[in-house]
Structures are given as structure tokens and as C-alpha cells.
Amino acid sequence: MSRRRGAQGPTTDATGIDAQVGVEPEETPDETSTETPDSETLRTQIEETRGALGDTAEALAHKADLKGRVKGKVDARKEQLHQLQENATTKARSAVGHAKDRSGPNGVVVAVLVGAVGLALLVRSRNRRNRKKKR
């Protein structure tokens, strides 16, 4: 016997042996049953099978859509970074506000002195590098 297009299950030859596998086919309860299922039961089974097939096709399509999945992950990471940036900005502004409140006029003097010391250290380190290059 030949398998027709769309047929399900193993095909057997005249001896009852599955030609593809070389073993006897297994009997299922439906094949040994003398009752034929009614049309309502068949329709229900068909609908269930169609639903399962649709879910499988949808899952495969999602899995195959690599570009869409990567884009979704990138968008999620961008959103996370944006939230982190907003949180850091808020905390920094809050800290600056608290420092201004606490420091008063002395805070300005301290900030200028720290800036001057930092600038002096920067100039000193550059001068040392230039001296080493000349040697």
C-alpha cells in the first residue's frame, strides 16, 4: 500500500508489517473499536487539533522572528537604562540641593579651593609628562 498525501499513521503492506520501520504496527483503541465515533465527537476533536496547531504555528513564528525578539530586548534594556538615568539624576539633584542648604557661603569658598587644587594638580602632572617626553 502506498501512503496518500495527508494520511496519518504507518503504512503497511499485505503482510501487515510496516514497510518503513520493519515492525508490526501497534494497535490503538480506535482501530480495535467496533463503534464509529459520532460526527459531533469528530468535530470537537478537529477543533481541538486546529487550536493546538494554531498555537504551535504561532510559537514557531515567534521563535523564527529573531529580529523582533532582539528589538524587544533592546527596547526593554533602553527603558531600564532610562529609568536608571532618571533615578541617578534625581538623587544627584537632591544631593546638590542638600549640600547647598548645608554649606551656605562657606560652601562656595570650599568649592573654589577644591577646584584650584585640582587644577594645580592637573597642570603639575602634565608638566611632568612633558619633561619625560623631552628626555
Residue pairs with C-beta under 8 A, 6 or more apart in sequence:
1 11
1 12
1 13
1 14
2 11
3 11
9 25
10 18
10 20
10 21
10 25
11 18
11 19
11 20
12 18
12 19
12 25
13 19
16 24
16 25
17 23
17 24
18 24
18 25
30 37
37 45
62 68
62 69
99 107
100 107
103 110
